[in-house]
Amino acid sequence: MWLTLQNEIILCEQDSCETPPEQSVNRLMATEAELKQWLTVEPKLLAQNPEILFQAGKEEMLKLCSQLEMVVSCYEAKRDKLRENKELERKWLEEKKDVLIAASDHVERLQMEKEKLSELSVLQDTKAKIQKMKVYQERLMDSLGDILEKHVPLPQNESGASKKKKNVAHEIHEDLISLNEILEVLMNKVLNTPHDPYVTIDDTFWPPYVEMLLRYGIAVRHQENNFKIRLETFF
């Protein structure tokens, strides 16, 4: 038991920041000498009077209570400090959670904006390409119309004498459309109704134009109806 008490005293003294190890050994030796001295002394009553003993016991109890109150006060202060630290940590954690939620919402919003911008940019790019193709198509159609109007003009009704000389059996229809218009009708039919690309030939189609388109492989006849033609599929 004495060795255990001795070891505890040494360990307690070593944990103290104010007492170096040498002083701990000296205090241990002094405590050991004092303990031996007390062991040789026979305990005696302070007095025979009960009132004096009661008063002495009371003072010791008050002193002990005072020390215990100081210990309680110290631990209460530590407890209050721990509670304060706990509350600060809780508030800090709540703030970090709020920051995390705000950051997550911001990232999600940025991601959605990025996707929208990506979709919008693709849509705008597609629209721009379509517009360029439309402009290019219009230029091609204008150029084709100018060429056809210059080199393949609409036939004109000739005078009576000229018709007799050339033995023309019938007059030219007044509502004939140009070769450029025929091609435009065929192309629009293919684009608008690709499942039914055939166009019915009527009096507005000049037969020589139709024959020329068929001869050069620009158009083909319907297999079952010779009065229907469609634009040839070019690959």
Secondary structure, DSSP 8 states (H G I E B T S, - for coil): -HHHHHHHHHHHHHH-SSS-HHHHHHHHHHHHHHHHHHHHS----S-S-HHHHHHHHHHHHHHHHHHHHHHHHHHHHHHHHHHHHHHHHHHHHHHHHHHHHHHHHHHHHHHHHHHHHHHHHHHHHHHHHHHHHHHHHHHHHHHHHHHHHHHS-------HHHHHHHT--S---TT---HHHHHHHHHHHHHH-TTS--EE--TTS-HHHHHHHHHTTSEEE-SS-TTEEEE----
